[in-house]
Amino acid sequence: MQIVHLSDIHFSEAYFVPEIAESMLQKINQLDPDIVVITGDLTENGFSAEYDGVKEFIDKIECKDKVLVPGNHDSKNAGYLHFEDLFENRFPTRNLGNVTVVGADSSQPDLDEGHLGRENYGWIKEAFSGENFKVFALHHHLVPIPLAGRENTVLVDAGDVLDLLNRCKVNLVLCGHCHIPHVWNLNNMLVVNAGTFCSSKTRGKTTQCFNLIQAENGENNNWNVRVSRVFPQGKLELVTETVM
């Protein structure tokens, strides 16, 4: 199973970098992933024209299985309504063979901080009730990450959500938001942050990138998982490899 994870496109006249986007698009299509997960901030302001532009770009990704969730920028100016029109579900669930992917909208209109809410815990638990390789996707990061400065935009109910995912034996959490790529291993659950995919809104010395996750079912129903980072020039950098 090959999963491409990208985040924070920020489609807009101000921040979207077309040449980087095109280079990254070609690399994704060459990889021919089984699923593409996009963890929010597709747009900068949630405007209809931005949504139309980013939808046209996402449609060029040659993968039939895509899971998308909105970010805080997508929910600005009631932009979540455009998200629902173009991508239908802000809380998608997908089963692909022995892999289950669950996505959740952690955004709140016109607020930067994220919140999932107890009203969503029940159906998330139900969606992860099987024995598949389990992937959870949301925009806001669940754990503070380096270079993020004063940390005030972690999911406000992060502790409860982490406990829920731990009890559900989730293998992989995918998120974005801070434009800083990073990986934490918590209780044998990989929490993988993506950098910005193709915007000029990079932090410090980070650059645009996306994540490639390769998961293979091995002996005794263990999973061999490799997380790599892919850069615009085509360079692929292994970040971590583990058995879970």
C-alpha positions, 0 to 999 in steps of 0.5 A, a space after each residue: 500500500 502506497 499512501 501519498 500525504 500532502 497538505 497546505 496547498 493554499 491555492 491563491 494568487 498570493 501564495 500558490 507556486 504553479 511551477 512547484 505544484 506542477 513538479 510535485 504533481 508529476 512526481 505523485 503521478 509517477 509514484 502511482 499511489 493507491 490513495 492520496 490523503 490531503 489534510 486541509 488548507 486547500 485554499 487561502 481564504 475559502 473563496 469560491 474562485 480559490 476552490 474552483 482552482 484547487 479542484 481543477 489542480 487536484 483532479 490532475 492527480 491520477 489516483 481514483 482514491 482520494 481522501 480530503 479534509 478541510 483546514 482552518 483557511 478552507 473554513 474562512 468566509 463560510 468556505 466549508 460550504 464550497 468544500 461540501 459542494 466540490 468534495 461532498 464529505 468533510 468526514 470521509 471514511 474509506 476502506 481499501 482492502 485491509 486499510 481503513 482511512 478515516 478523515 475528520 474536519 477539525 476546523 472551526 469557521 474563522 478560527 485558527 485553532 482546531 476542535 474535533 468534539 466529543 460528538 464525533 468520538 463515537 462514529 470514529 470508534 465505530 469506523 475503526 472497529 475492525 482489524 485493518 491498518 488504520 489511518 486517521 486524517 485531520 488538518 490540525 496537529 495533535 502533538 506540538 512540533 519543533 519550530 512552531 514557536 508558541 504552540 497555541 493551535 494544537 487541537 484543543 481536545 488533543 488529549 482526548 483524541 489521542 486517547 481515543 485513537 490509541 484505544 482504537 489502535 490506530 497505526 497512522 495519523 496524518 495532519 498538516 497546519 504548521 507547514 513543518 514536516 515532522 514525525 512522532 512515534 507515540 505508543 507505536 502510532 506514527 503521527 506524521 505532519 506534512 509541510 506545505 505542498 506547493 505554497 510560498 508559506 514555508 517556515 524557517 529553512 523548511 521547503 515544500 514537500 509531501 509524504 510517501 507512506 509505504 505499508 506492507 503487511 508482514 509476518 504475524 499480521 505486523 505492518 512494515 511502515 516506511 515514511 519518506 519525504 519527497 521534495 520538488 526536485 524529486 529527491 526522496 528522503 527516508 524519515 523513519 521505518 518501523 514495524 507495528 
